Amino acid sequence: MSEWIEVKAHLKAIPLDWSTWDEIFEEAGVNGTVQTDEPPTISGFVPPGSEESIAELESLLLKAGASSVTTSKVDEVDWAEAWKQFFIPRRVGERFMVVPSWTEHFKAEPGDLVITLDPGQAFGTGDHPTTRGCLQLIEKVGATGKDVADIGCGSGILSIGAGLLGAASLVAVDTEAVACESARENLMRNGVEGQVFQGEGFAPLPTNETYDIVLSNIISAALIGLAHEAARRVRPGGHWVISGVIDKNWPDVLDKAERCGFVLAEQFTEDGWIAATFARPSA
């Protein structure tokens, strides 16, 4: 059995934005991390044969402010299962139940919309405030009979939510191949029809295609960069549902969205994270 190396960074406090730490692991060739709040840690797993990257990863983590970095050997089977203990069935909003695909004996309540999910290495389980915020805002906006584009789809959780709410059509885009594969599998797992494309922003989609709802759970800088094109792609009377914004970046995101013609319709805040629904006024 192959042995992987778990590299765990111990932090002084819970960061406002975990993505900065995720990027450090990705820079060292480690895709997928596990975070804990008490105590605050972030872990990644280095595969057999890549041990030479550990010293570089440790150095990067310490330079970024980790109080310490520890390593330990884990069997491949244990690594594959270890993170699952942190992903349990969770209610999001009034109707959504996000349930791991490996959960046994789960019983939905009448009216529940169950999202059965195996995120793999893709972001999006419903455990993070950014995902929860987006799902709750989608539920309030409603998707029945609407055309939806999910830009930065991760595991596909938001697309599935829109599909279960009755979306007429779904397209999803992500830059990462593993995320695209995860999204395709999860859409199929939930009986939701949709197309998934790999690429940046709206680039893989037909140039003149527009949508009733665009979903974007991505980092603030990417939202700011996407705002102008999102305004072109959202139909009059439609909505841009965004998330992934930390408190200090919210004024910049709000300003750019409003300068592109959007009107703030609703805002969701949890643990320093902001999600929002922007409306595009009817012509």
Sine and cosine of phi, psi and omega as CSV:
sin_phi,cos_phi,sin_psi,cos_psi,sin_omega,cos_omega
0.00,0.00,0.74,-0.67,-0.03,-1.00
-0.95,0.30,0.58,-0.82,0.05,-1.00
-0.96,-0.28,0.80,-0.61,0.09,-1.00
-0.99,-0.13,0.28,-0.96,0.06,-1.00
-0.93,-0.37,0.86,-0.51,0.11,-0.99
-1.00,0.07,0.83,-0.56,0.07,-1.00
-0.95,-0.30,0.88,-0.47,-0.08,-1.00
-0.87,-0.49,0.84,-0.55,0.07,-1.00
-1.00,-0.10,0.80,-0.59,0.04,-1.00
-0.99,-0.12,0.84,-0.54,-0.12,-0.99
-0.97,-0.25,0.35,-0.94,-0.02,-1.00
-0.98,0.21,-0.47,0.88,0.00,-1.00
-0.40,-0.92,0.30,-0.95,0.05,-1.00
-0.92,0.40,0.84,-0.55,-0.01,-1.00
-0.95,0.30,0.48,-0.88,0.08,-1.00
-0.93,0.36,-0.51,0.86,-0.05,-1.00
-0.71,-0.70,0.96,-0.27,0.00,-1.00
-0.94,0.35,-0.34,0.94,-0.11,-0.99
-0.88,0.48,-0.50,0.87,0.04,-1.00
-0.88,0.48,-0.65,0.76,0.01,-1.00
-0.96,0.28,-0.61,0.79,0.07,-1.00
-0.84,0.54,-0.65,0.76,-0.04,-1.00
-0.90,0.44,-0.54,0.84,0.03,-1.00
-0.90,0.43,-0.70,0.71,0.03,-1.00
-0.90,0.44,-0.67,0.74,0.00,-1.00
-0.89,0.46,-0.62,0.79,0.02,-1.00
-0.87,0.49,-0.51,0.86,0.02,-1.00
-1.00,-0.01,0.13,0.99,0.05,-1.00
1.00,0.07,0.29,0.96,-0.01,-1.00
-0.96,-0.29,0.93,-0.37,0.03,-1.00
-0.99,-0.17,0.77,-0.64,0.00,-1.00
1.00,-0.05,0.80,-0.60,0.01,-1.00
-0.70,-0.71,0.27,-0.96,0.09,-1.00
-0.84,-0.55,0.79,-0.61,0.01,-1.00
-0.93,-0.37,0.54,-0.84,0.14,-0.99
-0.77,-0.64,0.54,-0.84,-0.01,-1.00
-1.00,-0.05,-0.53,0.85,-0.05,-1.00
-0.74,-0.67,0.99,-0.16,-0.07,1.00
-0.98,0.22,0.31,-0.95,0.00,-1.00
-0.95,0.31,0.91,-0.41,0.01,-1.00
-0.62,-0.78,0.35,-0.94,0.16,-0.99
-0.66,-0.75,0.74,-0.67,-0.09,-1.00
-0.82,-0.57,0.55,-0.84,0.14,-0.99
-0.70,-0.71,0.28,-0.96,-0.10,-0.99
-0.85,-0.53,0.85,-0.53,-0.02,-1.00
-1.00,-0.06,0.81,-0.58,-0.07,-1.00
-0.96,0.29,0.35,-0.94,0.06,-1.00
-0.83,0.56,0.66,-0.75,0.00,-1.00
1.00,-0.03,-0.08,1.00,0.00,-1.00
-0.88,-0.47,0.39,0.92,-0.10,-1.00
-0.88,0.48,-0.41,0.91,-0.03,-1.00
-0.91,0.42,-0.32,0.95,-0.02,-1.00
-0.99,0.13,-0.17,0.99,-0.09,-1.00
-0.91,0.42,-0.71,0.70,-0.03,-1.00
-0.87,0.49,-0.66,0.75,0.03,-1.00
-0.90,0.44,-0.68,0.74,0.01,-1.00
-0.90,0.45,-0.70,0.72,0.04,-1.00
-0.85,0.53,-0.69,0.72,-0.01,-1.00
-0.89,0.46,-0.70,0.72,-0.01,-1.00
-0.90,0.44,-0.65,0.76,-0.01,-1.00
-0.91,0.40,-0.66,0.75,0.02,-1.00
-0.92,0.39,-0.66,0.75,0.04,-1.00
-0.88,0.47,-0.53,0.85,-0.01,-1.00
-0.98,0.22,-0.16,0.99,0.06,-1.00
0.90,-0.44,0.12,0.99,0.07,-1.00
-0.89,0.45,0.65,-0.76,0.01,-1.00
-0.96,0.28,-0.50,0.87,0.08,-1.00
-0.29,-0.96,0.32,-0.95,0.04,-1.00
-0.73,-0.68,0.77,-0.64,0.01,-1.00
-0.86,-0.51,0.42,-0.91,0.04,-1.00
-0.78,-0.62,0.50,-0.86,0.06,-1.00
-0.44,-0.90,0.46,-0.89,0.01,-1.00
-1.00,0.04,0.67,-0.75,0.07,-1.00
-0.70,-0.72,0.57,-0.82,0.08,-1.00
-0.93,0.36,0.49,-0.87,-0.05,-1.00
-0.84,0.54,-0.67,0.75,0.00,-1.00
-0.90,0.44,-0.67,0.74,0.00,-1.00
-0.90,0.45,-0.67,0.74,0.01,-1.00
-0.87,0.49,-0.69,0.73,-0.05,-1.00
-0.89,0.46,-0.46,0.89,-0.05,-1.00
-0.98,-0.20,-0.32,0.95,-0.19,-0.98
-0.85,0.52,-0.72,0.69,-0.10,-0.99
-0.94,0.33,-0.29,0.96,-0.10,-1.00
-0.91,0.41,-0.39,0.92,0.00,-1.00
-0.90,0.43,-0.33,0.94,-0.04,-1.00
-1.00,-0.01,-0.15,0.99,-0.06,-1.00
-0.93,-0.37,0.97,-0.25,-0.04,-1.00
-0.81,-0.58,0.28,-0.96,0.02,-1.00
-0.82,0.58,0.70,-0.72,-0.06,-1.00
-0.62,-0.79,0.71,-0.71,0.11,-0.99
-0.99,0.10,0.72,-0.69,0.04,-1.00
-0.80,-0.59,0.86,-0.52,-0.08,-1.00
0.93,0.37,-0.42,-0.91,-0.05,-1.00
-1.00,0.02,-0.48,0.88,-0.16,-0.99
-0.89,-0.46,-0.43,0.90,-0.09,-1.00
-0.99,0.16,0.70,-0.71,0.22,-0.97
-0.86,-0.51,0.87,-0.50,0.04,-1.00
-0.99,-0.14,0.87,-0.49,-0.17,-0.99
-0.80,-0.60,0.81,-0.58,0.09,-1.00
-0.85,0.53,0.59,-0.81,-0.05,-1.00
-0.90,0.44,-0.36,0.93,-0.04,-1.00
-1.00,-0.05,0.05,1.00,-0.01,-1.00
-0.94,0.35,0.72,-0.69,0.05,-1.00
-0.96,-0.26,0.53,-0.85,0.14,-0.99
0.90,0.44,0.51,0.86,0.09,-1.00
-0.99,0.13,0.71,-0.70,0.01,-1.00
-0.84,-0.54,0.88,-0.47,-0.01,-1.00
-0.97,0.24,0.48,-0.88,0.10,-1.00
-1.00,0.06,0.41,-0.91,0.03,-1.00
-0.82,0.57,0.74,-0.68,0.02,-1.00
1.00,0.00,-0.17,0.99,0.01,-1.00
-0.92,0.39,0.60,-0.80,0.18,-0.98
-0.95,-0.30,0.95,-0.31,-0.14,-0.99
-1.00,-0.07,0.85,-0.52,0.10,-0.99
-0.98,-0.20,0.95,-0.32,0.01,-1.00
-1.00,-0.04,0.84,-0.55,-0.25,-0.97
-0.71,-0.71,0.66,-0.75,0.27,-0.96
-0.77,-0.64,0.99,-0.15,-0.13,-0.99
-0.95,0.31,-0.30,0.95,-0.08,-1.00
0.85,0.53,-0.81,-0.59,0.03,-1.00
-0.99,-0.13,0.16,0.99,-0.04,-1.00
-1.00,-0.04,0.46,-0.89,0.02,-1.00
-0.98,0.21,0.63,-0.78,0.12,-0.99
0.84,-0.54,1.00,-0.01,0.07,-1.00
-0.83,-0.56,-0.15,0.99,-0.10,-0.99
1.00,-0.02,-0.09,1.00,0.02,-1.00
-0.99,0.12,-0.29,0.96,-0.05,-1.00
-0.99,-0.16,0.61,-0.79,-0.02,-1.00
-0.82,0.57,-0.52,0.85,-0.01,-1.00
-0.90,0.43,-0.67,0.74,0.00,-1.00
-0.95,0.32,-0.68,0.73,0.02,-1.00
-0.87,0.50,-0.69,0.72,0.00,-1.00
-0.86,0.51,-0.72,0.70,0.00,-1.00
-0.88,0.47,-0.72,0.70,-0.02,-1.00
-0.88,0.48,-0.67,0.74,0.00,-1.00
-0.92,0.40,-0.60,0.80,0.02,-1.00
-0.95,0.32,-0.60,0.80,0.07,-1.00
-0.88,0.48,-0.68,0.74,0.00,-1.00
-0.86,0.50,-0.63,0.77,-0.02,-1.00
-0.96,0.28,-0.63,0.77,0.02,-1.00
-0.93,0.38,-0.65,0.76,-0.05,-1.00
0.99,0.13,0.57,-0.82,-0.06,-1.00
-0.77,-0.63,0.11,0.99,-0.06,-1.00
-0.85,0.52,0.84,-0.54,0.05,-1.00
0.96,0.29,0.19,0.98,-0.09,-1.00
-0.97,-0.26,0.44,-0.90,0.07,-1.00
-1.00,-0.04,0.79,-0.61,-0.16,-0.99
-0.81,-0.58,0.67,-0.74,0.13,-0.99
-0.86,-0.52,0.76,-0.65,-0.01,-1.00
-0.93,-0.36,0.97,-0.26,-0.08,-1.00
-0.98,-0.17,0.94,-0.35,-0.13,-0.99
1.00,-0.01,0.82,0.57,-0.26,-0.97
-0.97,0.25,-0.35,0.94,-0.04,-1.00
0.82,0.57,-0.80,-0.60,-0.04,-1.00
-0.95,0.32,-0.20,0.98,-0.05,-1.00
1.00,-0.03,0.14,0.99,-0.10,-0.99
-0.87,0.50,-0.64,0.77,-0.02,-1.00
-0.95,0.31,-0.64,0.77,0.07,-1.00
-0.87,0.50,-0.68,0.73,0.01,-1.00
-0.89,0.45,-0.70,0.72,0.04,-1.00
-0.83,0.55,-0.73,0.69,0.02,-1.00
-0.90,0.44,-0.64,0.77,0.02,-1.00
-0.89,0.45,-0.68,0.73,0.01,-1.00
-0.92,0.39,-0.41,0.91,0.06,-1.00
-0.99,0.15,-0.08,1.00,0.11,-0.99
0.97,-0.25,0.40,0.92,0.03,-1.00
-0.83,0.56,0.61,-0.79,0.00,-1.00
-0.97,0.24,-0.58,0.82,0.02,-1.00
-0.48,-0.87,0.44,-0.90,-0.04,-1.00
-0.66,-0.75,0.73,-0.69,0.22,-0.98
-0.76,-0.65,0.59,-0.81,-0.04,-1.00
-0.71,-0.71,0.56,-0.83,-0.04,-1.00
-0.70,-0.71,0.64,-0.76,0.15,-0.99
-0.53,-0.85,0.46,-0.89,0.00,-1.00
-0.97,0.23,-0.41,0.91,-0.12,-0.99
-0.99,-0.12,0.74,-0.67,0.01,-1.00
-0.88,0.47,-0.63,0.77,-0.03,-1.00
-0.91,0.42,-0.57,0.82,0.04,-1.00
-0.93,0.37,-0.68,0.74,0.01,-1.00
-0.87,0.48,-0.69,0.73,0.02,-1.00
-0.90,0.43,-0.67,0.74,0.03,-1.00
-0.89,0.47,-0.69,0.72,0.00,-1.00
-0.88,0.47,-0.69,0.72,0.02,-1.00
-0.86,0.50,-0.71,0.70,-0.02,-1.00
-0.90,0.43,-0.65,0.76,-0.03,-1.00
-0.95,0.31,-0.59,0.81,0.10,-1.00
-0.87,0.50,-0.72,0.69,0.01,-1.00
-0.90,0.44,-0.66,0.75,-0.02,-1.00
-0.87,0.50,-0.52,0.85,-0.05,-1.00
-0.99,-0.17,0.10,0.99,0.02,-1.00
0.92,0.39,0.47,0.88,-0.01,-1.00
-0.97,-0.26,0.78,-0.62,0.01,-1.00
-1.00,0.03,0.70,-0.72,0.03,-1.00
-0.07,-1.00,0.34,-0.94,0.03,-1.00
-0.96,-0.29,0.66,-0.75,-0.02,-1.00
-0.86,-0.51,0.77,-0.64,-0.03,-1.00
-0.82,-0.57,0.57,-0.82,0.10,-0.99
-1.00,-0.09,0.75,-0.66,0.02,-1.00
0.29,-0.96,-0.11,-0.99,-0.07,-1.00
-0.98,-0.22,0.82,-0.57,0.07,-1.00
0.84,0.55,-0.71,-0.70,0.00,-1.00
-1.00,0.07,-0.04,1.00,-0.18,-0.98
-0.79,0.62,-0.65,0.76,-0.04,-1.00
-0.96,0.27,-0.16,0.99,-0.10,-0.99
-1.00,-0.05,0.41,-0.91,0.04,-1.00
-0.79,0.62,0.69,-0.73,-0.18,-0.98
-0.83,0.56,-0.64,0.77,-0.11,-0.99
-0.97,-0.22,0.16,0.99,-0.02,-1.00
-0.96,0.28,0.70,-0.72,0.06,-1.00
-0.84,-0.54,0.23,-0.97,-0.15,-0.99
-0.63,-0.77,0.43,-0.90,0.08,-1.00
-0.97,0.25,-0.58,0.82,-0.02,-1.00
-0.69,-0.72,0.74,-0.67,0.17,-0.99
-0.89,-0.45,0.76,-0.66,0.01,-1.00
-0.94,-0.33,0.71,-0.70,-0.01,-1.00
-0.56,-0.83,1.00,-0.08,0.09,-1.00
-0.98,-0.19,0.99,0.13,-0.07,-1.00
-0.65,-0.76,0.04,-1.00,-0.07,-1.00
-0.96,0.29,0.31,-0.95,-0.10,-0.99
-0.83,0.56,-0.73,0.69,-0.04,-1.00
-0.87,0.50,-0.64,0.77,0.01,-1.00
-0.93,0.37,-0.61,0.80,0.05,-1.00
-0.89,0.45,-0.69,0.73,0.02,-1.00
-0.89,0.46,-0.67,0.74,0.02,-1.00
-0.93,0.38,-0.44,0.90,-0.07,-1.00
-1.00,-0.01,-0.27,0.96,-0.20,-0.98
-0.84,0.54,-0.69,0.72,-0.05,-1.00
-0.89,0.45,-0.71,0.70,0.01,-1.00
-0.94,0.35,-0.58,0.82,0.05,-1.00
-0.88,0.48,-0.63,0.78,0.02,-1.00
-0.90,0.44,-0.55,0.84,0.05,-1.00
-0.96,0.27,-0.51,0.86,-0.10,-0.99
-1.00,0.02,-0.42,0.91,0.00,-1.00
-0.99,0.12,0.80,-0.60,-0.02,-1.00
-0.93,0.36,0.46,-0.89,0.10,-0.99
-0.81,0.59,0.74,-0.67,-0.07,-1.00
1.00,0.05,-0.06,1.00,0.00,-1.00
-1.00,-0.02,-0.13,-0.99,-0.11,-0.99
-0.67,-0.74,0.55,-0.83,0.17,-0.99
-0.92,-0.40,0.94,-0.35,0.00,-1.00
-0.99,-0.15,0.88,-0.47,-0.10,-1.00
-0.85,-0.53,0.37,-0.93,0.06,-1.00
-0.35,-0.93,0.04,-1.00,-0.03,-1.00
1.00,-0.08,0.27,0.96,-0.10,-0.99
-0.97,-0.25,0.82,-0.58,0.12,-0.99
-1.00,0.07,0.39,-0.92,-0.12,-0.99
-0.73,0.68,-0.75,0.66,-0.13,-0.99
-0.93,0.38,-0.36,0.93,0.00,-1.00
-1.00,-0.05,-0.18,0.98,-0.09,-1.00
-0.85,0.52,-0.71,0.70,0.00,-1.00
-0.84,0.55,-0.62,0.78,-0.01,-1.00
-0.93,0.36,-0.66,0.75,0.02,-1.00
-0.91,0.42,-0.71,0.70,0.00,-1.00
-0.88,0.48,-0.71,0.71,-0.01,-1.00
-0.87,0.49,-0.71,0.70,-0.03,-1.00
-0.91,0.40,-0.68,0.74,0.01,-1.00
-0.88,0.48,-0.70,0.72,-0.02,-1.00
-0.93,0.38,-0.60,0.80,0.04,-1.00
-0.92,0.38,-0.38,0.93,0.05,-1.00
-1.00,0.00,0.06,1.00,0.10,-0.99
0.98,-0.22,0.02,1.00,0.03,-1.00
-0.99,0.13,0.42,-0.91,0.07,-1.00
-0.86,-0.51,0.78,-0.62,0.02,-1.00
-0.91,0.42,0.85,-0.52,-0.02,-1.00
-0.98,-0.22,-0.59,0.81,-0.02,-1.00
-0.36,-0.93,0.51,-0.86,-0.02,-1.00
-0.74,-0.67,0.66,-0.75,0.02,-1.00
-0.84,-0.54,0.76,-0.65,0.00,-1.00
-0.76,-0.65,0.73,-0.68,0.06,-1.00
-0.46,-0.89,0.81,-0.58,0.09,-1.00
0.79,0.62,0.65,0.76,0.05,-1.00
0.99,0.11,0.06,1.00,0.02,-1.00
-0.95,-0.32,0.59,-0.81,-0.02,-1.00
-0.83,-0.55,0.71,-0.70,0.19,-0.98
-0.85,-0.53,0.42,-0.91,-0.06,-1.00
-0.43,-0.90,0.43,-0.91,0.15,-0.99
-0.94,-0.34,0.85,-0.53,0.10,-0.99
-0.96,-0.28,0.72,-0.69,0.04,-1.00
-0.98,-0.17,0.60,-0.80,0.17,-0.99
-0.98,-0.19,0.91,-0.42,-0.07,-1.00
-0.83,0.56,0.54,-0.84,0.05,-1.00
-0.92,0.39,0.56,-0.83,-0.02,-1.00
-0.92,0.39,0.00,0.00,0.00,0.00
